Amino acid sequence: MASTFSSKQYKWPDLSVVVGGRILEGITVVEYAEKREKDFLYGRGSKPHRVVSGNASYEGKISIWQSELEAMTRDAPNNDILLLEMEIIIAYVPSDGGQIVTDILKGVEFTEVKKGMTQGDKNMIVELPIIFTDVKRQQ
């Protein structure tokens, strides 16, 4: 039987992240996860009869240069990015012509903004935790 999938891997240079309609040049980390509550269903006996599921939740983070944060802050209501709601588009576009994969995070909001630097730092990287309402995979 012939293989119908490609095992080519995506690299960091293949990644583009769009926030607020703008590709982030100063992004150093993107991470996002979908979770679903799961538990055992018990009945007769001491072993579970099946696994049942509950609510879904979505969270992640991006890490960006301070200059990217300041640009977002300027455009945010009351200069507060914690008031923003947006989509984040993550596109994996391999330079070798492989399959393009685009994931869209819906209803994204930042949950925390924390700035800091350490002696000797050449620039500031700001980690922004996110929560969102859905992820549309392979759009």
Rosetta blueprint (number, residue, H / E / L):
1 M L
2 A L
3 S L
4 T L
5 F L
6 S L
7 S L
8 K L
9 Q L
10 Y L
11 K L
12 W H
13 P H
14 D H
15 L E
16 S E
17 V E
18 V E
19 V E
20 G L
21 G L
22 R E
23 I E
24 L L
25 E L
26 G L
27 I E
28 T E
29 V E
30 V E
31 E E
32 Y E
33 A E
34 E E
35 K E
36 R E
37 E E
38 K E
39 D E
40 F E
41 L E
42 Y L
43 G L
44 R L
45 G L
46 S L
47 K L
48 P L
49 H L
50 R E
51 V E
52 V E
53 S E
54 G E
55 N E
56 A E
57 S E
58 Y E
59 E E
60 G E
61 K E
62 I E
63 S E
64 I E
65 W E
66 Q H
67 S H
68 E H
69 L H
70 E H
71 A H
72 M H
73 T H
74 R H
75 D H
76 A L
77 P H
78 N H
79 N H
80 D L
81 I H
82 L H
83 L H
84 L L
85 E L
86 M E
87 E E
88 I E
89 I E
90 I E
91 A E
92 Y E
93 V L
94 P L
95 S L
96 D L
97 G L
98 G L
99 Q L
100 I L
101 V E
102 T E
103 D E
104 I E
105 L E
106 K E
107 G E
108 V E
109 E E
110 F E
111 T L
112 E L
113 V L
114 K L
115 K L
116 G L
117 M L
118 T L
119 Q L
120 G L
121 D L
122 K L
123 N L
124 M L
125 I E
126 V E
127 E E
128 L E
129 P E
130 I E
131 I E
132 F L
133 T L
134 D E
135 V E
136 K E
137 R L
138 Q L
139 Q L
